[in-house]
Amino acid sequence: MIPETDNAVEKIFSPKVSRTYELVNHLLTFGCDVLWRRKMTRLASRGGGTEWADLCTGTGETAAYLRRLAPEGTTVHAVDFSRAMMAEAMKKPEGKGIDFVVADVKALPFEDNSLDLITMSFATRNINLSREVLTKTFAEYHRVLKPGGRFFNLETSQPPNGWVRRLVHVFAKGLVKPIGAALSGARPAYAYLAHTIPRFYSADDLADILRDAGFEAVRFKRLLFGVAAIHESTKD
């Protein structure tokens, strides 16, 4: 089942999961998650600005890519409420140049109109306690962005082709849980992952949620037949 509270989600991302998190992700996606993170950060970094934040940063992969691409004088914030995951993020070479912030993304510790860029990767399913909660969380991102600020979101999606969608669901149900559990030793975490993938929104539905949260110029690019998608949106 999907956890009904943030505390339940936090327990899932235990020290046991954090130590093998990146390895399992790379194996389950056949390395595509690395390519997709790099693609998103390249697109995101082109907009400039000096205040960037990677939310639900986890082990900091996306934050590290942003740090490498950030112009001199740019501050990259990495925000997460899991101290175990963030401890792994801080071990990265890029960690010395990143501002790590322990916080809940539903109540960000940033002033109104203070960030130029927000990114988030493979975490939207974890904060999707309901459509209403997700809309309010995205509205919080909208609050802290400057006018003209951009939000890039990378997440699994529902392929529009029915056959591809069925294959993804079969893979999630039949392989994600046993492979993830075997490699990490954390069966509940990957049972949760296998449960959320087939039940997440389509790219069109997620775009509508972003618009409901106040974002403008919402557009998305499907990846690998729609298995995942990068959404880009702007604060007017």
MARBA-3410 file (N, C-alpha, C, O; in Angstrom, 1 decimal):
236
0.8,-1.2,0.0,0.0,0.0,0.0,0.9,1.3,0.0,2.0,1.2,0.4 ~ 0.3,2.3,-0.5,1.0,3.6,-0.4,0.9,4.2,1.0,-0.1,4.2,1.6 ~ 2.1,4.6,1.6,2.1,5.2,2.9,1.1,6.4,2.9,1.1,7.1,2.0 ~ 0.4,6.5,4.0,-0.5,7.6,4.2,0.0,8.8,4.8,-0.6,9.9,4.9 ~ 1.3,8.8,5.3,1.9,9.9,5.9,3.3,10.1,5.5,3.9,9.1,5.0
3.8,11.3,5.7,5.2,11.5,5.3,6.2,10.7,6.2,7.2,10.3,5.8 ~ 5.8,10.5,7.5,6.6,9.7,8.4,6.8,8.3,7.9,7.9,7.7,8.0 ~ 5.7,7.7,7.3,5.8,6.4,6.7,6.8,6.3,5.6,7.6,5.4,5.4 ~ 6.7,7.4,4.7,7.6,7.4,3.6,9.1,7.6,4.1,10.0,6.9,3.5 ~ 9.3,8.4,5.1,10.6,8.6,5.6,11.2,7.3,6.2,12.4,7.0,6.0
10.4,6.5,6.8,10.9,5.2,7.3,11.3,4.3,6.2,12.2,3.5,6.4 ~ 10.6,4.4,5.1,11.0,3.5,3.9,12.4,3.8,3.5,13.1,2.9,3.1 ~ 12.8,5.1,3.5,14.1,5.4,3.0,15.1,5.4,4.2,15.6,6.4,4.6 ~ 15.3,4.2,4.6,16.2,3.9,5.8,17.6,3.9,5.4,17.9,3.9,4.2 ~ 18.5,3.8,6.4,20.0,3.7,6.0,20.2,2.5,5.1,21.1,2.5,4.3
19.5,1.4,5.3,19.7,0.2,4.5,19.4,0.5,3.0,20.2,0.1,2.1 ~ 18.3,1.3,2.8,18.0,1.6,1.4,19.0,2.6,0.8,19.4,2.5,-0.3 ~ 19.4,3.6,1.6,20.2,4.7,1.1,21.6,4.2,0.6,22.1,4.8,-0.3 ~ 22.1,3.2,1.2,23.4,2.7,0.8,23.4,2.0,-0.5,24.4,2.0,-1.2 ~ 22.3,1.5,-1.0,22.2,0.8,-2.3,21.3,1.5,-3.2,21.0,1.0,-4.3
20.8,2.6,-2.9,19.7,3.3,-3.6,20.1,3.5,-5.1,19.4,3.2,-6.0 ~ 21.3,4.1,-5.3,21.7,4.5,-6.7,21.9,3.2,-7.5,21.5,3.1,-8.6 ~ 22.6,2.2,-6.9,22.9,1.0,-7.6,21.6,0.3,-8.1,21.5,-0.1,-9.2 ~ 20.6,0.2,-7.2,19.4,-0.5,-7.6,18.7,0.3,-8.7,18.1,-0.3,-9.6 ~ 18.6,1.7,-8.5,18.0,2.5,-9.6,18.6,2.3,-10.9,17.9,2.1,-11.9
20.0,2.2,-11.0,20.7,2.1,-12.2,20.4,0.7,-12.8,20.2,0.6,-14.0 ~ 20.3,-0.3,-12.0,20.0,-1.7,-12.5,18.6,-1.8,-13.0,18.3,-2.4,-14.0 ~ 17.7,-1.3,-12.2,16.2,-1.5,-12.6,15.9,-0.7,-13.8,14.9,-1.1,-14.6 ~ 16.6,0.4,-14.1,16.3,1.2,-15.3,17.3,1.0,-16.4,17.3,1.6,-17.5 ~ 18.2,0.0,-16.2,19.2,-0.3,-17.2,20.1,0.9,-17.5,20.5,1.1,-18.6
20.3,1.7,-16.5,21.1,2.9,-16.6,20.4,4.2,-17.2,21.0,5.2,-17.3 ~ 19.1,4.0,-17.6,18.4,5.1,-18.2,18.2,6.3,-17.2,18.2,7.4,-17.6 ~ 18.1,6.0,-15.9,17.8,7.0,-15.0,19.0,8.0,-14.9,18.8,9.2,-14.7 ~ 20.2,7.5,-15.2,21.4,8.4,-15.2,21.3,9.3,-16.4,21.5,10.6,-16.3 ~ 21.0,8.8,-17.6,20.8,9.6,-18.8,19.7,10.6,-18.7,19.9,11.7,-19.1
18.6,10.2,-18.1,17.5,11.1,-17.9,17.8,12.3,-17.0,17.4,13.4,-17.2 ~ 18.5,12.0,-15.9,18.8,13.0,-14.9,19.8,14.0,-15.6,19.6,15.2,-15.5 ~ 20.7,13.5,-16.3,21.7,14.4,-17.0,20.9,15.2,-18.1,21.3,16.4,-18.2 ~ 20.0,14.6,-18.8,19.2,15.4,-19.8,18.5,16.5,-19.1,18.5,17.6,-19.6 ~ 17.8,16.2,-18.0,17.0,17.2,-17.4,17.9,18.4,-16.8,17.5,19.5,-17.0
19.0,18.0,-16.2,19.8,19.1,-15.6,20.5,19.9,-16.7,20.7,21.1,-16.5 ~ 20.8,19.4,-17.9,21.3,20.2,-19.0,20.2,21.2,-19.4,20.5,22.3,-19.6 ~ 19.0,20.7,-19.5,17.9,21.6,-19.9,17.7,22.7,-18.9,17.5,23.9,-19.2 ~ 17.7,22.3,-17.6,17.4,23.2,-16.5,18.4,24.2,-16.4,18.1,25.4,-16.1 ~ 19.7,23.9,-16.5,20.8,24.8,-16.3,20.9,25.9,-17.3,21.6,26.9,-17.1
20.3,25.8,-18.4,20.4,26.8,-19.5,19.7,28.1,-19.2,19.9,29.1,-19.8 ~ 18.8,28.0,-18.2,18.0,29.2,-17.9,18.7,30.2,-17.0,18.1,31.3,-16.8 ~ 19.8,29.9,-16.5,20.6,30.9,-15.7,20.0,31.0,-14.3,19.3,30.1,-13.7 ~ 20.3,32.2,-13.7,19.9,32.4,-12.3,21.0,32.0,-11.3,22.0,31.3,-11.7 ~ 20.9,32.4,-10.1,22.0,32.1,-9.1,21.5,31.3,-7.9,22.3,31.0,-7.0
20.2,31.0,-7.8,19.7,30.3,-6.7,18.9,29.1,-7.3,17.8,29.2,-7.8 ~ 19.5,27.9,-7.1,19.0,26.7,-7.6,18.7,25.7,-6.5,19.4,25.7,-5.5 ~ 17.6,24.9,-6.6,17.3,23.9,-5.5,16.9,22.6,-6.1,16.0,22.6,-7.0 ~ 17.5,21.5,-5.6,17.0,20.2,-6.0,16.3,19.7,-4.8,16.8,19.5,-3.7 ~ 15.0,19.4,-5.0,14.1,19.0,-3.9,14.0,17.5,-3.9,14.1,16.8,-4.9
13.7,17.0,-2.7,13.7,15.5,-2.5,15.0,14.9,-3.1,14.9,14.0,-3.9 ~ 16.1,15.5,-2.7,17.4,15.2,-3.4,17.8,13.8,-3.2,18.6,13.3,-4.0 ~ 17.4,13.1,-2.1,17.8,11.7,-1.9,19.3,11.7,-1.7,19.9,12.4,-0.9 ~ 20.0,10.8,-2.5,21.4,10.6,-2.4,22.2,11.7,-3.3,23.4,11.6,-3.5 ~ 21.4,12.7,-3.8,22.1,13.9,-4.3,22.6,13.7,-5.8,23.4,14.5,-6.2
22.1,12.7,-6.5,22.6,12.6,-7.9,22.3,13.8,-8.7,23.2,14.4,-9.4 ~ 21.1,14.2,-8.7,20.7,15.4,-9.5,21.4,16.7,-9.0,21.8,17.5,-9.8 ~ 21.4,16.8,-7.7,22.1,18.0,-7.2,23.6,18.0,-7.6,24.1,19.1,-7.9 ~ 24.2,16.9,-7.7,25.6,16.8,-8.1,25.8,17.2,-9.6,26.7,17.9,-10.0 ~ 24.8,16.8,-10.4,24.9,17.2,-11.8,24.7,18.7,-12.0,25.3,19.3,-12.8
23.7,19.2,-11.2,23.5,20.7,-11.2,24.8,21.4,-10.8,25.1,22.4,-11.4 ~ 25.4,20.9,-9.7,26.6,21.6,-9.2,27.7,21.7,-10.3,28.4,22.7,-10.5 ~ 27.8,20.6,-11.1,28.8,20.6,-12.2,28.5,21.6,-13.3,29.4,22.1,-13.9 ~ 27.2,21.8,-13.5,26.8,22.7,-14.6,26.6,24.1,-14.1,26.5,25.0,-15.0 ~ 26.6,24.4,-12.8,26.2,25.7,-12.3,27.4,26.7,-12.6,28.5,26.4,-12.4
27.0,27.9,-13.1,28.0,29.0,-13.3,28.6,29.4,-12.0,28.0,29.2,-10.9 ~ 29.7,30.0,-12.0,30.3,30.6,-10.8,29.4,31.6,-10.2,28.8,32.4,-10.8 ~ 29.3,31.5,-8.8,28.4,32.4,-8.1,27.0,31.8,-7.9,26.2,32.4,-7.2 ~ 26.7,30.6,-8.4,25.4,30.0,-8.2,25.4,29.1,-6.9,26.4,28.4,-6.7 ~ 24.4,29.3,-6.2,24.2,28.4,-5.0,23.2,27.3,-5.3,22.1,27.5,-5.8
23.7,26.1,-5.1,22.8,24.9,-5.3,22.4,24.3,-3.9,23.2,23.9,-3.2 ~ 21.1,24.4,-3.7,20.6,23.8,-2.4,20.1,22.4,-2.7,19.5,22.2,-3.8 ~ 20.3,21.5,-1.8,19.8,20.1,-1.9,18.9,19.9,-0.7,19.4,19.9,0.5 ~ 17.6,19.6,-0.9,16.6,19.6,0.2,16.1,18.2,0.3,15.7,17.6,-0.7 ~ 16.0,17.6,1.5,15.4,16.3,1.7,15.1,16.2,3.2,15.7,16.8,4.0
14.1,15.4,3.6,13.8,15.2,5.0,14.4,13.9,5.5,14.3,13.5,6.7 ~ 15.1,13.1,4.6,15.7,11.8,5.1,17.2,12.1,5.3,18.0,12.3,4.4 ~ 17.6,12.1,6.6,19.0,12.3,7.0,19.8,11.2,6.5,21.0,11.4,6.1 ~ 19.3,10.0,6.4,20.1,8.8,5.9,20.5,9.0,4.5,21.6,8.8,4.1 ~ 19.5,9.4,3.7,19.8,9.7,2.2,20.7,10.8,2.0,21.7,10.8,1.2
20.5,11.9,2.8,21.4,13.1,2.7,22.8,12.8,3.1,23.7,13.4,2.6 ~ 23.0,11.9,4.1,24.3,11.5,4.5,25.1,10.9,3.3,26.3,11.2,3.2 ~ 24.4,10.1,2.5,25.1,9.6,1.3,25.4,10.7,0.3,26.4,10.7,-0.4 ~ 24.5,11.6,0.1,24.7,12.7,-0.8,25.9,13.6,-0.4,26.6,14.0,-1.3 ~ 26.1,13.8,0.8,27.2,14.6,1.3,28.6,14.0,1.1,29.6,14.6,1.1
28.6,12.7,0.8,29.9,12.0,0.5,30.4,12.2,-0.9,31.5,12.0,-1.2 ~ 29.5,12.7,-1.8,29.9,12.9,-3.2,30.9,14.1,-3.3,30.9,15.0,-2.4 ~ 31.8,14.0,-4.2,32.8,15.1,-4.4,32.2,16.5,-4.5,32.7,17.5,-4.0 ~ 31.0,16.5,-5.2,30.4,17.8,-5.4,29.7,18.3,-4.1,29.3,19.5,-4.0 ~ 29.6,17.4,-3.1,28.9,17.8,-1.9,29.5,19.0,-1.2,28.7,19.7,-0.5
30.8,19.2,-1.3,31.4,20.4,-0.6,30.9,21.7,-1.2,31.0,22.8,-0.6 ~ 30.4,21.7,-2.4,29.9,22.9,-3.1,28.3,23.0,-3.0,27.8,23.9,-3.7 ~ 27.7,22.2,-2.2,26.2,22.2,-2.2,25.8,22.5,-0.8,26.4,22.2,0.2 ~ 24.7,23.3,-0.7,24.0,23.7,0.5,23.0,22.7,0.9,21.9,22.7,0.2 ~ 23.2,21.8,1.8,22.3,20.7,2.2,21.3,21.3,3.2,21.7,21.9,4.2
20.0,21.0,3.0,19.0,21.5,3.9,18.0,20.4,4.2,17.4,19.7,3.3 ~ 17.9,20.1,5.5,16.9,19.1,6.0,15.6,19.8,6.2,15.4,20.6,7.0 ~ 14.6,19.4,5.3,13.3,20.1,5.4,12.3,19.2,4.7,12.6,18.4,3.8 ~ 11.0,19.5,5.0,9.9,18.9,4.3,9.5,19.8,3.1,9.4,21.0,3.3 ~ 9.4,19.2,1.9,9.2,20.1,0.7,7.8,20.7,0.7,7.5,21.6,-0.1
6.9,20.3,1.6,5.6,20.9,1.7,5.6,22.2,2.4,4.7,23.0,2.4 ~ 6.8,22.5,3.1,6.9,23.8,3.9,8.4,24.2,3.7,9.2,24.0,4.7 ~ 8.8,24.7,2.6,10.1,25.0,2.3,10.7,26.2,3.1,10.0,27.2,3.3 ~ 11.9,26.1,3.5,12.5,27.2,4.3,13.2,28.3,3.4,14.3,28.7,3.7 ~ 12.4,28.7,2.4,12.9,29.7,1.5,11.9,30.8,1.5,10.7,30.6,1.6
12.4,32.0,1.3,11.5,33.2,1.2,10.7,33.1,-0.1,11.0,32.4,-1.1 ~ 9.6,33.9,-0.2,8.8,34.0,-1.4,9.7,34.6,-2.5,10.6,35.4,-2.2 ~ 9.5,34.1,-3.7,10.2,34.7,-4.9,11.8,34.7,-4.7,12.4,35.7,-5.0 ~ 12.3,33.6,-4.2,13.8,33.6,-3.9,14.6,32.7,-4.8,15.8,32.8,-4.8 ~ 14.0,31.7,-5.5,14.7,30.7,-6.3,14.5,30.9,-7.7,13.4,31.3,-8.2
15.6,30.7,-8.5,15.5,30.8,-10.0,15.1,29.4,-10.6,14.5,29.4,-11.7 ~ 15.5,28.4,-9.9,15.3,27.0,-10.5,15.0,26.0,-9.4,15.6,26.0,-8.4 ~ 14.0,25.1,-9.7,13.8,24.0,-8.8,13.8,22.7,-9.7,13.2,22.7,-10.8 ~ 14.5,21.7,-9.3,14.4,20.4,-9.9,14.0,19.3,-8.9,14.1,19.5,-7.7 ~ 13.4,18.2,-9.5,13.0,17.1,-8.7,13.1,15.9,-9.5,12.6,15.9,-10.7
13.6,14.8,-9.0,13.8,13.6,-9.8,13.3,12.3,-9.1,13.7,12.0,-8.0 ~ 12.4,11.6,-9.7,11.9,10.4,-9.2,11.4,10.5,-7.7,11.7,9.5,-6.9 ~ 10.8,11.5,-7.4,10.3,11.7,-6.0,8.8,12.1,-5.9,8.2,12.1,-4.9 ~ 8.3,12.5,-7.1,6.9,13.0,-7.1,5.9,11.9,-6.6,4.9,12.2,-5.9 ~ 6.2,10.7,-6.9,5.3,9.6,-6.5,5.3,9.5,-4.9,4.3,9.1,-4.3
6.4,9.9,-4.3,6.6,9.8,-2.9,5.8,10.8,-2.1,5.4,10.6,-1.0 ~ 5.6,12.0,-2.8,4.9,13.1,-2.1,3.4,13.1,-2.6,2.7,14.0,-2.2 ~ 3.0,12.1,-3.4,1.7,12.1,-4.0,0.7,11.4,-3.0,0.2,10.3,-3.4 ~ 0.5,11.9,-1.8,-0.4,11.3,-0.9,-1.8,11.4,-1.4,-2.7,10.6,-1.0 ~ -2.1,12.4,-2.2,-3.4,12.6,-2.9,-3.2,13.7,-3.9,-2.2,14.4,-3.9
-4.1,13.8,-4.9,-4.0,14.8,-5.9,-4.0,16.2,-5.2,-3.3,17.1,-5.7 ~ -4.8,16.4,-4.2,-4.9,17.6,-3.5,-3.6,18.0,-2.8,-3.1,19.1,-2.9 ~ -3.0,17.0,-2.2,-1.7,17.3,-1.5,-0.6,17.6,-2.5,0.2,18.5,-2.2 ~ -0.6,16.9,-3.6,0.4,17.1,-4.6,0.3,18.5,-5.2,1.3,19.2,-5.4 ~ -1.0,18.9,-5.5,-1.2,20.3,-6.0,-0.7,21.3,-5.0,-0.1,22.3,-5.4
-1.0,21.1,-3.7,-0.6,22.1,-2.7,1.0,22.1,-2.6,1.5,23.2,-2.3 ~ 1.6,21.0,-2.7,3.0,20.9,-2.7,3.7,21.7,-3.9,4.6,22.4,-3.7 ~ 3.1,21.4,-5.0,3.6,22.2,-6.2,3.4,23.7,-6.0,4.2,24.5,-6.5 ~ 2.2,24.0,-5.4,2.0,25.5,-5.1,3.0,26.1,-4.2,3.4,27.2,-4.3 ~ 3.6,25.3,-3.3,4.6,25.7,-2.4,5.9,26.0,-3.2,6.6,26.9,-3.0
6.2,25.1,-4.2,7.3,25.3,-5.1,7.1,26.7,-5.9,8.0,27.4,-6.0 ~ 5.9,26.9,-6.3,5.5,28.1,-7.1,5.8,29.3,-6.2,6.3,30.3,-6.7 ~ 5.5,29.2,-4.9,5.7,30.3,-4.0,7.1,30.8,-3.9,7.4,32.0,-3.9 ~ 8.0,29.8,-3.8,9.4,30.2,-3.6,10.2,30.6,-4.8,11.3,31.1,-4.8 ~ 9.6,30.3,-6.0,10.3,30.7,-7.2,10.1,32.1,-7.5,9.0,32.7,-7.2
11.1,32.7,-8.1,11.0,34.1,-8.6,10.1,34.1,-9.8,9.9,33.1,-10.5 ~ 9.5,35.3,-10.2,8.8,35.4,-11.4,9.7,35.0,-12.6,10.8,35.6,-12.7 ~ 9.3,34.1,-13.4,10.1,33.6,-14.5,10.9,32.4,-14.1,11.6,31.8,-14.9 ~ 10.9,32.1,-12.8,11.6,30.9,-12.3,11.0,29.6,-12.9,9.8,29.6,-13.3 ~ 11.8,28.5,-12.9,11.4,27.3,-13.6,11.4,26.1,-12.7,12.3,26.0,-11.8
10.5,25.2,-12.9,10.5,23.9,-12.2,10.5,22.8,-13.2,9.7,22.7,-14.1 ~ 11.6,21.9,-13.0,11.7,20.8,-13.9,11.5,19.5,-13.0,12.1,19.4,-11.9 ~ 10.6,18.6,-13.5,10.3,17.4,-12.8,10.5,16.2,-13.6,10.0,16.1,-14.8 ~ 11.3,15.3,-13.1,11.5,14.0,-13.8,10.9,12.9,-13.0,11.1,12.7,-11.8 ~ 10.0,12.1,-13.7,9.3,11.1,-13.0,8.9,10.0,-13.9,8.7,10.2,-15.1
8.6,8.8,-13.4,8.0,7.7,-14.2,6.6,8.2,-14.6,6.0,9.1,-14.0 ~ 6.1,7.6,-15.7,4.8,8.0,-16.2,4.1,6.8,-16.8,4.5,5.7,-16.7 ~ 2.9,7.1,-17.3,2.1,6.1,-18.0,2.2,6.2,-19.5,1.8,7.1,-20.1 ~ 2.9,5.2,-20.1,3.0,5.2,-21.6,1.7,5.3,-22.3,0.8,4.6,-21.9 ~ 1.5,6.1,-23.3,0.2,6.2,-24.0,-0.1,5.0,-24.7,-1.3,4.7,-24.9
0.9,4.2,-25.2,0.6,3.0,-25.9,0.2,1.9,-24.9,0.9,1.6,-23.9 ~ -0.9,1.3,-25.1,-1.5,0.3,-24.2,-0.5,-0.9,-24.0,-0.4,-1.4,-22.8 ~ 0.1,-1.4,-25.0,1.0,-2.6,-24.9,2.2,-2.2,-24.1,2.7,-3.0,-23.2 ~ 2.8,-1.0,-24.3,4.0,-0.6,-23.6,3.6,-0.4,-22.1,4.3,-0.8,-21.2 ~ 2.4,0.2,-21.9,2.0,0.4,-20.5,1.8,-0.9,-19.8,2.2,-1.0,-18.6
1.2,-1.9,-20.4,1.1,-3.2,-19.8,2.4,-3.8,-19.4,2.6,-4.4,-18.4 ~ 3.4,-3.7,-20.3,4.7,-4.3,-20.1,5.4,-3.6,-18.9,6.0,-4.2,-18.1 ~ 5.2,-2.3,-18.8,5.8,-1.5,-17.7,5.2,-2.0,-16.4,5.9,-2.2,-15.4 ~ 3.8,-2.2,-16.4,3.2,-2.6,-15.2,3.6,-4.0,-14.8,3.7,-4.3,-13.6 ~ 3.7,-4.9,-15.7,4.2,-6.3,-15.5,5.6,-6.3,-14.9,5.9,-7.0,-13.9
6.5,-5.4,-15.4,7.8,-5.3,-14.9,7.8,-4.8,-13.5,8.5,-5.3,-12.6 ~ 7.0,-3.7,-13.2,6.9,-3.2,-11.9,6.4,-4.2,-10.9,7.0,-4.3,-9.8 ~ 5.4,-4.9,-11.3,4.8,-5.9,-10.3,5.7,-7.1,-10.1,5.8,-7.6,-9.0 ~ 6.3,-7.6,-11.2,7.0,-8.9,-11.1,8.4,-8.9,-10.9,9.0,-9.8,-10.4 ~ 9.1,-7.7,-11.1,10.6,-7.7,-11.0,11.1,-6.6,-10.1,12.1,-6.8,-9.4
10.4,-5.5,-10.0,11.0,-4.4,-9.2,11.1,-4.8,-7.7,12.2,-4.6,-7.1 ~ 10.1,-5.4,-7.2,10.1,-5.8,-5.7,11.2,-6.8,-5.5,12.0,-6.7,-4.5 ~ 11.2,-8.0,-6.2,12.2,-9.0,-5.8,13.6,-8.6,-6.1,14.5,-8.9,-5.3 ~ 13.9,-7.8,-7.2,15.2,-7.4,-7.5,15.7,-6.4,-6.5,16.8,-6.5,-5.9 ~ 14.8,-5.4,-6.3,15.2,-4.3,-5.3,15.4,-4.9,-3.9,16.3,-4.5,-3.2
14.5,-5.8,-3.5,14.6,-6.4,-2.2,15.9,-7.2,-2.0,16.6,-7.2,-1.0 ~ 16.2,-8.0,-3.1,17.4,-8.8,-3.0,18.7,-8.0,-2.9,19.6,-8.4,-2.2 ~ 18.8,-6.9,-3.7,20.0,-6.1,-3.7,20.1,-5.2,-2.5,21.2,-4.9,-2.0 ~ 19.0,-4.7,-1.9,19.1,-3.8,-0.8,18.8,-4.4,0.5,19.2,-3.9,1.6 ~ 18.1,-5.5,0.5,17.6,-6.1,1.8,16.5,-5.4,2.4,16.1,-5.7,3.6
15.8,-4.5,1.6,14.7,-3.7,2.2,13.5,-3.9,1.4,13.1,-3.2,0.5 ~ 12.8,-5.0,1.7,11.6,-5.4,0.9,10.5,-4.4,0.9,9.9,-4.1,-0.2 ~ 10.2,-3.8,2.0,9.1,-2.8,2.0,9.3,-1.6,1.1,8.3,-1.2,0.5 ~ 10.5,-1.2,1.0,10.8,0.0,0.1,10.5,-0.3,-1.3,9.9,0.5,-2.0 ~ 10.8,-1.5,-1.8,10.6,-1.8,-3.2,9.3,-2.4,-3.5,8.8,-2.4,-4.6
8.6,-2.9,-2.4,7.2,-3.2,-2.6,6.4,-1.9,-2.8,5.5,-1.9,-3.6 ~ 6.8,-0.9,-2.0,6.2,0.4,-2.2,6.4,1.0,-3.6,5.5,1.5,-4.2 ~ 7.6,0.9,-4.1,8.0,1.3,-5.4,7.2,0.6,-6.5,6.6,1.2,-7.4 ~ 7.1,-0.7,-6.4,6.3,-1.5,-7.3,4.8,-1.2,-7.3,4.2,-1.2,-8.3 ~ 4.4,-0.8,-6.2,2.9,-0.4,-6.0,2.6,1.0,-6.7,1.6,1.2,-7.3
3.6,1.9,-6.5,3.3,3.3,-7.0,3.4,3.5,-8.5,2.7,4.3,-9.1 ~ 4.3,2.8,-9.1,4.6,3.0,-10.5,3.4,2.8,-11.4,3.1,3.7,-12.2 ~ 2.6,1.7,-11.3,1.4,1.6,-12.2,0.3,2.6,-11.8,-0.6,2.7,-12.6 ~ 0.3,3.2,-10.7,-0.8,4.0,-10.2,-0.5,5.5,-10.3,-1.3,6.3,-10.0 ~ 0.7,5.9,-10.9,1.0,7.3,-11.0,0.3,7.9,-12.2,-0.3,7.2,-13.0
0.3,9.2,-12.3,-0.4,9.9,-13.3,0.3,9.8,-14.7,1.4,9.5,-14.8 ~ -0.6,10.0,-15.7,0.0,10.2,-17.0,0.7,11.5,-17.1,0.5,12.4,-16.3 ~ 1.5,11.7,-18.2,2.2,13.0,-18.4,1.2,14.1,-18.5,1.4,15.2,-18.0 ~ 0.0,13.9,-19.2,-1.0,14.9,-19.4,-1.6,15.3,-18.1,-1.9,16.5,-17.8 ~ -1.9,14.3,-17.2,-2.5,14.5,-15.9,-1.6,15.3,-15.0,-2.0,16.2,-14.3
-0.3,15.0,-15.0,0.6,15.7,-14.2,0.8,17.1,-14.7,0.9,18.0,-13.8 ~ 0.7,17.4,-16.0,0.7,18.7,-16.5,-0.5,19.5,-16.0,-0.3,20.7,-15.7 ~ -1.6,18.9,-15.9,-2.8,19.6,-15.4,-2.6,20.0,-13.9,-3.1,21.0,-13.5 ~ -2.0,19.1,-13.2,-1.8,19.3,-11.7,-0.9,20.5,-11.6,-1.1,21.4,-10.7 ~ 0.2,20.6,-12.4,1.1,21.8,-12.4,0.3,23.1,-12.7,0.6,24.1,-12.0
-0.6,23.0,-13.6,-1.3,24.2,-14.0,-2.3,24.6,-12.8,-2.4,25.8,-12.5 ~ -2.9,23.6,-12.2,-3.7,23.9,-11.0,-2.9,24.5,-9.9,-3.5,25.3,-9.1 ~ -1.6,24.2,-9.8,-0.8,24.8,-8.7,-0.3,26.2,-9.1,0.3,26.8,-8.3 ~ -0.7,26.7,-10.3,-0.3,28.1,-10.6,0.7,28.2,-11.7,1.0,29.3,-12.1 ~ 1.3,27.1,-12.2,2.4,27.2,-13.1,1.9,27.5,-14.5,0.7,27.1,-14.9
2.7,28.2,-15.3,2.4,28.5,-16.7,3.3,27.8,-17.6,4.3,27.2,-17.2 ~ 3.1,27.9,-18.9,3.9,27.4,-20.0,4.4,25.9,-19.6,5.6,25.6,-19.7 ~ 3.4,25.1,-19.2,3.7,23.7,-18.8,3.9,22.9,-20.1,3.0,22.9,-21.0 ~ 5.0,22.2,-20.2,5.2,21.3,-21.3,6.0,20.1,-20.8,6.6,20.1,-19.7 ~ 6.0,19.0,-21.6,6.7,17.8,-21.1,7.2,17.1,-22.3,6.8,17.2,-23.5
8.3,16.3,-22.0,8.9,15.4,-23.0,8.9,14.0,-22.5,9.4,13.7,-21.4 ~ 8.2,13.1,-23.3,8.2,11.7,-22.9,9.5,11.1,-23.2,10.2,11.4,-24.2 ~ 9.9,10.1,-22.4,11.2,9.4,-22.5,10.9,7.9,-22.6,10.1,7.4,-21.9 ~ 11.6,7.3,-23.6,11.5,5.8,-23.8,10.1,5.4,-23.9,9.6,4.6,-23.1 ~ 9.4,5.9,-24.9,8.0,5.5,-25.2,7.0,5.9,-24.1,5.9,5.4,-24.0
7.4,6.9,-23.3,6.5,7.4,-22.2,6.7,6.7,-20.9,5.9,6.9,-20.0 ~ 7.7,5.8,-20.7,8.0,5.2,-19.5,8.3,6.2,-18.4,7.9,6.0,-17.2 ~ 8.9,7.3,-18.8,9.1,8.5,-17.9,8.9,9.8,-18.6,8.7,9.7,-19.8 ~ 8.9,10.9,-17.9,8.7,12.2,-18.6,9.4,13.3,-17.8,9.5,13.2,-16.6 ~ 9.9,14.3,-18.5,10.4,15.5,-18.0,9.4,16.6,-18.2,9.0,16.9,-19.3
8.9,17.2,-17.1,8.0,18.3,-17.2,8.7,19.6,-16.9,9.5,19.7,-15.9 ~ 8.5,20.6,-17.7,9.0,21.9,-17.5,7.9,22.9,-17.3,6.9,22.9,-18.1 ~ 8.0,23.7,-16.3,6.9,24.7,-16.0,7.5,26.0,-15.5,8.6,26.0,-14.9 ~ 6.8,27.1,-15.6,7.3,28.4,-15.3,6.4,29.2,-14.4,5.2,29.1,-14.5 ~ 6.9,30.0,-13.5,6.1,30.9,-12.7,6.0,32.2,-13.5,7.0,32.8,-13.8
4.8,32.6,-13.8,4.5,33.8,-14.6,5.0,35.0,-13.9,4.9,36.1,-14.4
END
